[in-house]
Amino acid sequence: MSDTPTDNQGPGDETPPEQPGETTEAASLTTAGTIEPIEIQTEMEQSFLDYAMSVIVARALPDARDGFKPVHRRILWAMHEGGLRPDRNHRKCATVVGDVLGKYHPHGDQSVYDALVRMGQDFSLRHPLIDPHGNFGSPSDPPAAYRYTECRLTALAMHMLADIDEDTVDFTANFDGSTEEPTVLPSRFPNLLVNGSQGIAVGMATNIPPHNLGEVIDAALHLLANPEATSDDLMQFVKGPDFPTGGRIMGRGGIISAARTGRGSVKIRAKAEIIEGPRNDQIVITEIPYQTSVEAIEEKIAEL
């Protein structure tokens, strides 16, 4: 009896044994090398949408819950972590800018400093959130470099951060996963309406003017007691914008349109008085339109 196999196989018919993992590797190579045809219009639409959403969510527009863009939120959080409370000494703005860049916001240092400065200017915000020390600029002049200026949080900013360590808001990993940052601030203060906000995103923009704190609180209490209240009902409490630089609002049509539809424009004029002198009379400007320099107003007057 012979042990020779009975299969009729020739010398070249033997199949080599399969090596472990060979099939999986071949399959992965096949998958990785597959080219899927796609319409260029579809790809452009999806890519543009992804980019637009990234800009809207991560940079350009404020969150309605706390009224902040990511850069402003990260500045306040970094200052909170650094202990820059109202009862502590001021610290160099360069330190704050460095902390924000290194831990939370890896973008340009000037954009971070500009955002920090704006939160400390009483002519930009109705209620500043940063207590400035040094030259933070004026409506006509830029601030000093961040190596010269100092800052700390205001008492109102502490209300924005109150109870943040008590699981009141969600946290997320920072850009490199080395630490965490809040996705939103607790916000005991209606920052979005009171201080306003501006932002330009992809295909959309916002420009919310500042309002009076007392009027906004009264409107909020009325809305809590009457959830079905209309915009006209709330306008009984909030008469219109309350700009930190004053000025005279010309007409309420734009205010009503903005409250009802979200779109509207407001025209503001400077307030001035004429002081008689022994030789010449003087025009003294006491209040200026929001985000307008005195020099620009003087140039317009000179053109008349």
Backbone hydrogen bonds, N-H to C=O, Kabsch-Sander energy under -0.5 kcal/mol:
donor,donor_aa,acceptor,acceptor_aa,energy
9,Q,7,D,-1.7
13,D,10,G,-1.4
22,E,19,Q,-1.9
25,E,21,G,-2.1
26,A,22,E,-2.1
27,A,23,T,-2.3
28,S,24,T,-2.4
29,L,25,E,-2.2
30,T,26,A,-2.1
31,T,27,A,-2.5
32,A,28,S,-2.8
33,G,29,L,-1.5
34,T,31,T,-1.4
36,E,34,T,-0.6
43,E,39,E,-2.2
44,M,40,I,-2.4
45,E,41,Q,-2.3
46,Q,42,T,-2.3
47,S,43,E,-2.6
48,F,44,M,-2.5
49,L,45,E,-2.2
50,D,46,Q,-2.5
51,Y,47,S,-2.3
52,A,48,F,-2.9
53,M,49,L,-2.6
54,S,50,D,-1.9
55,V,51,Y,-2.2
56,I,52,A,-2.7
57,V,53,M,-2.8
58,A,54,S,-2.3
59,R,55,V,-1.5
60,A,55,V,-2.9
61,L,56,I,-1.1
63,D,68,F,-2.4
67,G,63,D,-2.8
73,R,69,K,-2.1
74,R,70,P,-2.5
75,I,71,V,-1.8
76,L,72,H,-2.2
77,W,73,R,-2.2
78,A,74,R,-2.5
79,M,75,I,-2.3
80,H,76,L,-2.3
81,E,77,W,-2.7
82,G,78,A,-1.7
83,G,80,H,-1.2
84,L,79,M,-2.5
85,R,83,G,-1.9
88,R,85,R,-2.0
91,R,151,C,-2.2
93,C,149,T,-2.6
94,A,146,Y,-1.2
95,T,92,K,-0.8
96,V,92,K,-1.3
97,V,93,C,-2.9
98,G,94,A,-2.2
99,D,95,T,-2.3
100,V,96,V,-2.5
101,L,97,V,-2.4
102,G,98,G,-2.6
103,K,99,D,-2.0
104,Y,100,V,-2.0
105,H,100,V,-3.2
107,H,105,H,-2.6
112,V,108,G,-1.3
113,Y,109,D,-2.3
114,D,110,Q,-2.7
115,A,111,S,-1.8
116,L,112,V,-2.2
117,V,113,Y,-2.9
118,R,114,D,-2.1
119,M,115,A,-1.4
120,G,117,V,-1.7
121,Q,118,R,-1.2
122,D,120,G,-0.6
124,S,121,Q,-1.3
125,L,121,Q,-2.3
129,L,119,M,-1.8
130,I,119,M,-1.9
131,D,152,R,-3.4
133,H,150,E,-2.1
136,F,134,G,-1.0
138,S,141,D,-2.5
144,A,135,N,-2.4
148,Y,145,A,-2.2
149,T,145,A,-1.0
150,E,133,H,-2.8
151,C,91,R,-2.4
152,R,131,D,-1.0
153,L,84,L,-2.8
154,T,129,L,-1.8
158,M,154,T,-1.3
159,H,155,A,-0.9
159,H,156,L,-0.5
160,M,156,L,-1.1
161,L,157,A,-1.1
162,A,158,M,-0.6
164,I,161,L,-1.7
166,E,163,D,-1.6
168,T,163,D,-0.6
172,T,181,E,-2.7
174,N,179,T,-2.6
177,G,174,N,-1.1
181,E,172,T,-2.7
183,T,170,D,-2.7
184,V,170,D,-0.5
187,S,160,M,-2.1
188,R,159,H,-1.5
191,N,189,F,-2.7
194,V,190,P,-2.1
195,N,191,N,-2.6
196,G,191,N,-0.7
196,G,192,L,-0.7
197,S,208,I,-1.7
199,G,206,T,-2.3
201,A,204,M,-2.7
203,G,201,A,-0.8
206,T,199,G,-2.7
208,I,197,S,-3.1
211,H,193,L,-0.6
211,H,194,V,-0.7
216,V,212,N,-2.2
217,I,213,L,-2.4
218,D,214,G,-2.2
219,A,215,E,-2.3
220,A,216,V,-2.4
221,L,217,I,-2.5
222,H,218,D,-2.1
223,L,219,A,-2.3
224,L,220,A,-2.2
225,A,221,L,-1.9
226,N,222,H,-1.8
229,A,226,N,-2.2
234,L,230,T,-2.0
235,M,231,S,-1.7
236,Q,233,D,-1.2
237,F,234,L,-1.6
238,V,234,L,-2.4
239,K,237,F,-0.9
242,D,210,P,-2.5
246,G,243,F,-1.5
248,R,269,R,-3.0
249,I,247,G,-0.5
250,M,267,K,-2.8
251,G,249,I,-1.0
256,I,252,R,-2.5
257,S,253,G,-2.2
258,A,254,G,-2.2
259,A,255,I,-2.1
260,R,256,I,-2.1
261,T,257,S,-2.8
262,G,257,S,-0.6
262,G,258,A,-1.4
263,R,257,S,-0.8
269,R,248,R,-2.6
271,K,287,E,-2.0
273,E,284,V,-2.2
275,I,273,E,-0.6
275,I,282,Q,-3.0
276,E,274,I,-0.6
282,Q,275,I,-2.9
284,V,273,E,-3.0
284,V,282,Q,-0.7
285,I,283,I,-0.6
286,T,271,K,-2.2
286,T,284,V,-0.6
287,E,271,K,-1.6
288,I,245,T,-1.3
292,T,289,P,-1.4
297,I,293,S,-1.5
298,E,294,V,-2.6
299,E,295,E,-2.3
300,K,296,A,-1.8
301,I,297,I,-2.4
302,A,298,E,-2.3
303,E,299,E,-1.3
304,L,300,K,-0.7
304,L,301,I,-1.0
